[in-house]
Amino acid sequence: MSPRRRRGGSRARREPTPTPGRGPAQEGRAPSPADAPAPEPPPVGRGRPHNGRDRRPHDGRGGHPPEPSPEDEEEDLLEEEVRAHRETAADARSAAGASPQTVASLTAFLRSLGIDPKRDPEYTVTAQLTADCLAERTAALRREPGPIRPSRYRGQPGEMVRLERIPVYGMCPHHLVPYFGTASVNYAPSDRICGIGAIARLVRELSCVPQLQERLTQAIADSIERDLEPLSVEVVVRARHLCLEMRGVEQRALFVTEAKRGGPGAPKPPAPGRR
């Protein structure tokens, strides 16, 4: 046999193929540092292991997120304020309906006037609708109006805020008939103002109490002074009273009431409480 044939026929010795799941110790040799498994990367979003001292959240890259900026804090406060205003507006729009006892009492009252719903079908729902209307227009007797939520603002010297022709729908406490008109609010802010909707909502909620127009005007001024602490405030209410136009002298007139706060000797607002 020639040397070439001998060289071609020889075969190189092959290394044994490692079996999955078998380590160096199982193959009969000592483990080396190169055989140690590589460390797994940390899961995304978890960052470095906690050292027991730094409890700030990690940013997923081994570091920490930046501290919130004043702009972010201002945005969070703004969102909180908007949410609070929406909740207040929803409470102002919602009014509980009349109770069955109130409807039954109004039904008996209508019959005492000679109105029989069975005989006059147009009065079938009069007691229910009248009870619901009265429940809505007297809601503030059972639910204290909420305070005005001021905005973050500092007034300037000589600055004035005025809101005019706010609709007013009150109810005379003597005859339980409406008076209606407008209210004008004028105040000089110190370090707080509020949204114009807050003032209009205040007028609406306070008018949902059967009370004299004089007391309504004073209550509006007291609430603004208590919640906003302005340098001065002036409230003017102008209204027509159906108790004057529909009965008695039957004369049409415009009733004007004013309330002023601020300056030396001005009365202080009373503490909030039940009427």
C-alpha positions as CSV (number, residue, x, y, z in Angstrom):
1,M,0.0,0.0,0.0
2,S,1.4,3.4,-1.1
3,P,2.0,6.3,1.4
4,R,-0.5,8.4,-0.4
5,R,-3.2,5.8,0.1
6,R,-2.3,5.5,3.7
7,R,-2.6,9.3,4.1
8,G,-5.9,9.5,2.3
9,G,-7.4,6.6,4.3
10,S,-6.6,8.1,7.7
11,R,-9.3,10.0,9.5
12,A,-9.0,12.8,12.0
13,R,-10.2,12.1,15.5
14,R,-13.5,13.9,16.1
15,E,-14.4,15.6,19.4
16,P,-17.5,14.1,21.1
17,T,-20.6,16.2,20.6
18,P,-21.8,17.6,23.9
19,T,-25.2,16.3,24.9
20,P,-27.7,19.0,25.8
21,G,-28.3,19.3,29.5
22,R,-24.9,17.8,30.4
23,G,-22.3,20.0,32.1
24,P,-18.5,19.5,32.3
25,A,-18.8,17.6,35.5
26,Q,-21.0,15.0,33.8
27,E,-18.6,14.7,30.9
28,G,-15.8,13.6,33.3
29,R,-13.7,16.9,33.4
30,A,-13.4,19.7,35.8
31,P,-15.4,22.9,35.1
32,S,-13.5,26.0,34.0
33,P,-14.5,29.7,34.2
34,A,-15.2,29.7,30.4
35,D,-17.9,27.1,31.0
36,A,-19.9,29.4,33.4
37,P,-23.2,30.5,31.8
38,A,-23.4,34.2,30.7
39,P,-25.5,36.4,33.0
40,E,-28.9,37.2,31.7
41,P,-29.7,40.8,30.9
42,P,-32.1,42.5,33.3
43,P,-35.7,42.6,32.1
44,V,-36.7,45.8,30.3
45,G,-38.3,48.4,32.6
46,R,-36.7,47.0,35.8
47,G,-33.2,48.6,35.7
48,R,-30.5,47.8,38.2
49,P,-31.1,45.7,41.3
50,H,-32.3,47.6,44.3
51,N,-29.5,48.4,46.8
52,G,-31.8,49.0,49.8
53,R,-31.1,52.8,49.8
54,D,-32.4,54.3,46.6
55,R,-36.1,53.8,46.3
56,R,-36.7,56.0,43.2
57,P,-38.2,54.3,40.2
58,H,-35.7,53.2,37.5
59,D,-35.9,54.2,33.9
60,G,-35.1,50.7,32.4
61,R,-31.5,51.7,31.4
62,G,-29.8,51.5,34.8
63,G,-30.6,55.2,35.7
64,H,-33.4,57.2,37.2
65,P,-36.1,59.3,35.5
66,P,-35.7,63.1,35.7
67,E,-37.3,64.9,38.6
68,P,-40.7,66.4,37.6
69,S,-40.3,69.9,36.2
70,P,-42.4,72.9,37.4
71,E,-44.2,72.7,34.1
72,D,-45.3,69.1,34.8
73,E,-46.4,70.1,38.3
74,E,-48.4,73.0,36.9
75,E,-50.0,70.7,34.4
76,D,-51.0,68.2,37.1
77,L,-52.5,71.0,39.2
78,L,-54.4,72.3,36.2
79,E,-55.9,68.9,35.5
80,E,-56.9,68.6,39.1
81,E,-58.6,72.0,39.0
82,V,-60.5,71.2,35.8
83,R,-61.7,67.9,37.2
84,A,-62.9,69.7,40.4
85,H,-64.8,72.3,38.4
86,R,-66.5,69.6,36.3
87,E,-67.6,67.7,39.5
88,T,-69.0,71.0,40.9
89,A,-70.8,71.7,37.7
90,A,-72.3,68.2,37.6
91,D,-73.5,68.7,41.2
92,A,-75.1,72.0,40.3
93,R,-77.0,70.5,37.3
94,S,-78.3,67.5,39.2
95,A,-81.3,67.9,41.4
96,A,-83.1,65.2,43.3
97,G,-86.8,64.8,42.3
98,A,-89.7,65.3,44.6
99,S,-90.6,62.7,47.1
100,P,-93.9,60.8,46.8
101,Q,-95.1,62.5,49.9
102,T,-94.7,65.9,48.3
103,V,-96.6,64.8,45.2
104,A,-99.4,63.5,47.4
105,S,-99.6,66.7,49.4
106,L,-99.7,68.8,46.2
107,T,-102.4,66.5,44.8
108,A,-104.5,67.1,47.9
109,F,-103.8,70.9,47.7
110,L,-105.0,71.0,44.0
111,R,-108.2,69.2,45.0
112,S,-108.7,71.7,47.8
113,L,-108.7,74.4,45.1
114,G,-111.4,72.5,43.1
115,I,-109.0,70.9,40.6
116,D,-109.9,67.2,40.0
117,P,-107.4,65.5,37.6
118,K,-110.0,62.8,36.8
119,R,-112.3,65.5,35.6
120,D,-109.7,67.7,34.0
121,P,-107.1,65.6,32.2
122,E,-104.8,68.5,31.7
123,Y,-104.0,68.4,35.4
124,T,-103.0,64.8,35.4
125,V,-99.3,65.5,35.9
126,T,-99.5,68.9,37.5
127,A,-98.8,67.7,41.0
128,Q,-95.7,65.8,39.9
129,L,-94.3,68.6,37.7
130,T,-94.9,71.3,40.3
131,A,-93.3,69.1,43.0
132,D,-90.2,68.6,40.8
133,C,-90.0,72.3,40.0
134,L,-90.2,73.3,43.7
135,A,-87.6,70.6,44.6
136,E,-85.1,72.1,42.1
137,R,-85.7,75.7,43.0
138,T,-85.3,74.9,46.8
139,A,-82.3,72.5,46.4
140,A,-79.9,74.8,48.4
141,L,-82.1,74.4,51.5
142,R,-81.0,70.7,51.6
143,R,-77.6,71.0,50.1
144,E,-75.1,73.7,51.2
145,P,-73.5,75.4,48.1
146,G,-69.9,74.5,47.8
147,P,-67.1,77.1,48.1
148,I,-65.5,78.9,45.2
149,R,-62.3,77.3,44.0
150,P,-59.8,80.0,43.3
151,S,-57.3,79.9,40.5
152,R,-53.5,80.4,40.9
153,Y,-53.2,84.1,40.1
154,R,-51.9,87.2,41.8
155,G,-53.8,90.4,41.2
156,Q,-52.2,93.7,40.2
157,P,-52.8,97.1,41.8
158,G,-55.8,98.9,40.3
159,E,-57.1,95.7,38.6
160,M,-60.8,95.0,38.6
161,V,-62.9,92.0,37.6
162,R,-66.5,92.4,36.6
163,L,-69.2,90.0,35.5
164,E,-72.5,91.5,34.5
165,R,-76.0,90.3,33.6
166,I,-75.8,87.0,35.4
167,P,-79.4,85.5,35.2
168,V,-81.1,85.4,38.6
169,Y,-84.2,83.3,39.2
170,G,-85.2,83.6,42.9
171,M,-88.3,82.8,44.8
172,C,-90.2,85.1,47.2
173,P,-90.3,83.5,50.7
174,H,-93.7,85.1,51.4
175,H,-95.7,83.9,48.4
176,L,-93.4,81.3,46.8
177,V,-93.7,83.1,43.4
178,P,-90.6,83.9,41.3
179,Y,-88.6,87.1,41.0
180,F,-86.2,87.2,38.1
181,G,-83.5,89.6,36.8
182,T,-79.8,89.9,36.6
183,A,-76.8,90.2,39.0
184,S,-73.5,92.1,38.5
185,V,-70.4,91.2,40.4
186,N,-67.4,93.5,40.6
187,Y,-64.3,92.8,42.8
188,A,-60.6,93.8,43.1
189,P,-58.5,90.6,43.5
190,S,-55.7,90.5,46.0
191,D,-53.9,87.2,45.2
192,R,-56.7,84.9,43.9
193,I,-59.3,85.0,41.2
194,C,-61.8,82.3,40.0
195,G,-63.3,81.3,36.8
196,I,-66.3,83.3,35.6
197,G,-68.4,80.1,35.6
198,A,-67.7,79.8,39.4
199,I,-69.4,83.2,40.0
200,A,-72.3,82.4,37.8
201,R,-72.7,79.0,39.5
202,L,-72.6,80.7,42.9
203,V,-75.5,83.1,41.9
204,R,-77.5,80.1,40.7
205,E,-77.0,78.0,43.7
206,L,-77.7,80.8,46.2
207,S,-80.9,81.7,44.3
208,C,-82.2,78.1,44.9
209,V,-83.2,79.3,48.4
210,P,-86.5,81.1,48.9
211,Q,-85.2,84.3,50.4
212,L,-85.5,88.0,50.1
213,Q,-83.6,89.7,47.3
214,E,-81.7,91.7,49.9
215,R,-80.4,88.6,51.6
216,L,-79.5,87.0,48.3
217,T,-77.4,90.0,47.4
218,Q,-75.6,90.0,50.7
219,A,-75.0,86.2,50.5
220,I,-73.3,86.5,47.1
221,A,-71.0,89.2,48.4
222,D,-70.2,87.3,51.6
223,S,-69.3,84.1,49.7
224,I,-66.9,86.0,47.3
225,E,-65.2,87.8,50.2
226,R,-64.8,84.6,52.2
227,D,-63.5,82.4,49.4
228,L,-61.4,84.9,47.3
229,E,-60.5,87.5,50.0
230,P,-60.5,90.3,47.5
231,L,-59.5,93.9,48.3
232,S,-63.1,94.9,47.6
233,V,-66.3,93.4,46.2
234,E,-69.6,94.9,45.0
235,V,-72.8,93.0,44.0
236,V,-75.8,94.5,42.4
237,V,-79.0,92.6,41.8
238,R,-81.9,94.0,39.6
239,A,-85.1,91.9,39.5
240,R,-88.8,92.0,38.8
241,H,-91.1,90.4,41.4
242,L,-94.2,88.6,40.4
243,C,-95.6,89.0,43.9
244,L,-95.6,92.8,43.1
245,E,-96.9,92.4,39.5
246,M,-99.5,89.6,39.9
247,R,-101.2,90.5,43.2
248,G,-101.7,93.5,45.5
249,V,-100.9,96.7,43.7
250,E,-100.2,94.9,40.4
251,Q,-97.4,97.3,39.5
252,R,-94.4,96.6,37.4
253,A,-91.1,97.9,38.9
254,L,-87.4,97.0,38.9
255,F,-86.1,96.2,42.4
256,V,-82.4,97.0,42.9
257,T,-80.3,95.8,45.9
258,E,-76.5,96.4,46.5
259,A,-73.9,94.9,48.8
260,K,-70.4,96.2,49.2
261,R,-67.4,94.7,51.0
262,G,-63.9,96.1,51.5
263,G,-62.4,99.2,53.0
264,P,-62.5,100.4,56.6
265,G,-65.6,99.5,58.6
266,A,-66.9,97.0,56.1
267,P,-68.8,94.1,57.6
268,K,-67.1,90.7,57.8
269,P,-68.5,87.7,56.0
270,P,-70.4,85.3,58.4
271,A,-69.1,81.8,59.0
272,P,-70.7,79.2,56.7
273,G,-73.5,77.3,58.2
274,R,-77.1,76.1,57.8
275,R,-79.7,78.8,56.9
